[in-house]
Amino acid sequence: MKNDIPFSVTFLAGATAGISEVLCLYPLDVVKTRMQLSVGQSQYKGTFDCLRQIVKNEGPAFLYRGILPPIMMEAPKRALKFASNDFYGKLWRRVFNVKKNTPMLSVLTGSCAGFTETFVVVPFELVKIRLQDSRNMAHYSGTYDCLRKIVSEEGLRSLYNGFEATMWRHVIWNAGYFGLIQKVRKLLPKTTTRRGEMAKNLAAGTLGGICGTMLCTPFDVVKSRVQTTVKVPGQVPKYNWAFPAVRTIWREEGVRALYKGFIPKVLRLGPGGGILLVVFNGVLELYKKFQLA
């Protein structure tokens, strides 16, 4: 990314990319969450069976239940992801006195960007997860009601339940995503056409999204479990800190349980990563075009 692009443009590009990705692929996120929350023997035979059961038992509209928090979150979240990745890239290049990002430097900047966006993400993720959980259908009537009840029943601090697990999820996903994008783009043939450049971005972003998803899914499973647990004063929840929770799930349900919901997650974040990169770079190219006009 060129240094002469203002932060406001980077922010707008990231916001546009994030909202585009959510609108296209949100139902897969609902399916992913349902599969992650099934403890022990799952009631779902797989991704498409879960999708079928939700539509049959709860109606097609439930595939979009809880979408308002992600829509509200995606603009600041994705904007912060790309803008902070750009900021940390410049920072670490100065620190290490290099002119271009290396793959390892991309991993470092991506990790820092993931840590930064966690502060924005957690409250929105908490509300979204609570709304997606079928056990809460009678308790929460919608986004505002869910937010109000969480604060009144569990306290204001509870909006950051699951911060640590979410932080690990985002640090690891961003490290894999941004770390692989540069490598893939270098391996792909050079192109001089706009369509060819979009194809490169789609391929690099998709592979980056798949890599990030493979690495971070265990922490996403833990995050979902932590955020659906209502904190009770004086009681230590079963799923609390990330690494002990990973160990608990592994011991009680086996290593495969740490990858529950992987298929819908990778189906979303693989192509989703491609959509993010294509739309993000598309907005930047549009800005450059108008600057030169």
N, C-alpha and C positions, 0 to 999 in steps of 0.2 A: 504494500500500500504506500502511496506517495505521501511525503510529509506535508505537501501543500494543501491537502484536503482538510477543511475545518472540522473540528469536533462535532459541530451541529449536523454536518452532512453525514458523517460516520454514524452518528446517533440515529438519524432519520433512516439511513440505509439498513441498519440493524433492526430497527423497529418494524420497518416494512417487511423485511425478510422473516422475522419471527411470527408476525401475524399471518402472513401467507402460509407458513408451514403449519400453524395450528388449525386454520380453517380447512386445510386439505386433509389433515391426518388425525384430527382429535379422537375420533371413535376408537382408534387403535390404542390410545392412551387409557381410555376407559376399560377396554378389554385387558390391557396389561395390568392395571391396578387390581381388577377383580381376581386375576390369576395369582397375583402376588399375595393377596390377603387370604387365600385359601390355605389353611394350616392342615398339614397331614395329607390324607388322600383327597385330591382335588375333585370337586363336583364337575369340573370341565375336562373333557377329553382332549382339548386342544384349543387353539386360537379361534378357529371357525365355529367350533361347538359352543365356545363361550359367547361369541358374537350372536350365534343363532338363539341361544338361551335368553340372552338379554333382550333381543328383539321380540321373542315369543312371550316371555314372562312379564316384561316390564314395558315393552313398546319401543319403537324405533327412536322416539324422542329421548330415551334414557341414554342413548349413545352420545348425546350432547349435554347431558346433565353435568353441571360443574364447569361449563366452558367459559363462563364469564370471568372467573379469576384468572385462567390462563390468558384470555384475551387482554385483560387489564395488565397482566404481568408481562406478556410477551414483548410489548414495546420497550419498557425499561430494561427487561432481562436481556433480550437479544442485542438491543442497542448497547447496553453496558458490556456485553460479552465482546462484541467486535471493537468497540471504542477502547475498552480497557486492554484488550489484546494488542491493539495498535500502540497504546500508551506504554505498556510494559515492554513491547518490542523495542521502541525507541530508547526506553530507560536502560534495558539490559545490553543493547548494542553500545550505548555510551559506557556502561560499566565495564564491559569486556573489550571495548575498543575495536569493534568490528563493524563493517559497513552493511552487511546483509545477515539476515537470520540464517542460522544453521538448523538442521533438524532438531538437535538437542536444545538449542535456544528457543525454537518454536514450542517444544514441550514445556520449557520453563515459563515462557510468556503465557501459554495456554493455561497452565496450572494456576498462575497468578490471576488470570482473568476469571477462571472458574471460582476461585476463592472470593473474589470481589463480588461477583454476581449473586453469590449465596445470600448476601445480606438483603437483597431485593426479593429473592425467590421464595424464601421459607414461609412467610405468612400466606401468600397466595397458594402455595403448594398444599399447605395444611388445610385450607378451606376446600380446595379442589378434591383432595383425597377423602375428606369427610363426606363430601357430597356424592362422590363416586361409589362409596361403600354402601351396598344395598341394605345393610343393617341399620343405616341412619335415615332411611327414606321417611319414616314417620316422625323423626326427631327434628329434621331440618327441612323447612319448606323452600328454601332457596339460598342464594349467596349471602344476602344481607342478614337473614335469620340465622344462618350458620355462624357467621362472623360475630353477631351479637351474643349468641349463646355460648360460644367458645370463651369470649371475654368475660361474660357475666358468671359462667359456671366454673371456669378454670383459671381465670385471671388473665391480665394483659400479657404477662410474660409467656403464657402458654402459646401465644402466636408464633413463638420461635421454638416450639417443640420439634425435635428432629433436626436442629441446626447442624449438629456435628455430622450426622449421616448424610445430610444434604450437601454439606461442604465437601465431603469425600467423593460423593457422586459427581459433583461438578468439577472438582479439581482433576479427577481421573478422566472424565469424559472429555473435557477441554484439552487436556494434555494429549490424549490419543487423537482427537479430532484435528487440532491445529498442528500437532507433530507430524501427522501423516499427509496432510494436504500439500505441504510444500514438496515433500518427497515424491508424491504421485505426480504432481504437475511437472516436475523435472523429468520424470521417466516417460511421460507422454510426448508424442511428436509435437514439434512446434507448429503453430497454426497462425495464419494471418487474417482469417475471416472471423466475423463476429459469431457466427454459428459454431465454428470450430472452438472458439474460446469458451462459449457457453457449454459445449459438450465436455471440454476439459474440466471446467468448474463443477459440472454435474457429477462427473466421474470421481474427481478428487474429493468433493464434499460427501458423496455417498460412501466411498471407501473410508473416509475419515469418520463418518457417523457410525459405520459398522464397527470399526476398530474401537471407538470410544465406548460404544454400547457393550461390546464383549468384555471390556475391562471394568466397567462401572456397575453392571447389573446387580451383583451381590449387595452393593451398598444401596441401590435403588429398592431392592426387596426389603432391606432393613428399614429404610426411610419410610416406606409405606406402612410397615408394621408399627414403627414408633409413632407415626402421626395419627394412626387410628386409635391409639391407646389413650384413653382419658386419664389424666393424672389425678390420683387420689392422695390427699395429704397423709403422710405417714406410711405410705406403701411404695415400695420400689417396684416399678413396672418390669415386666418380664423382658421387654425389648426397650433398652434405654440408650446405652452407648454403642457405637457402630461395631467395633471389633468384637466385643463380648457377644453382641447379638448375632453376628456372623457365625461365631463359634457355637452358640446355642442352636441356631437353625441347622447347621451342619450336623451337630451331634444328634438332634432329635428327629430330623427329617431327611438327612442325607445331603450330599453336595449338590444334587440336582435341584433341590429346593431353592438354592441360592440363585438359580437361573429361571425361576418361575416367571412367566410373562416375557421371556426373552424374545420369542418369535414376534409377537405384536410390537414389542419395543424396538426390535431391530428393523421390522418392516416400516415403522414410523421414522426412527432416527437415522436409518440408512438413507433412504430417499429424502427424508427431511433435511439431513445434512447437506445433500445436494441442492435442494430447493433453497436453503439458507444461503449457500455460497453464490448460487446463480442470481438470486434476487438482490443480495447485498452488492455484488459487483455490478449488477445491472443498474442499480440506483447510482453508484459511483460513476459509472460510465456516462449516464445521463447528465450528471452534474458537470463532468468534464466537457461534454459536448456543448452544453449551454455556456460554459466558461469561455470556450474557444469561439463561440458564435459571435 
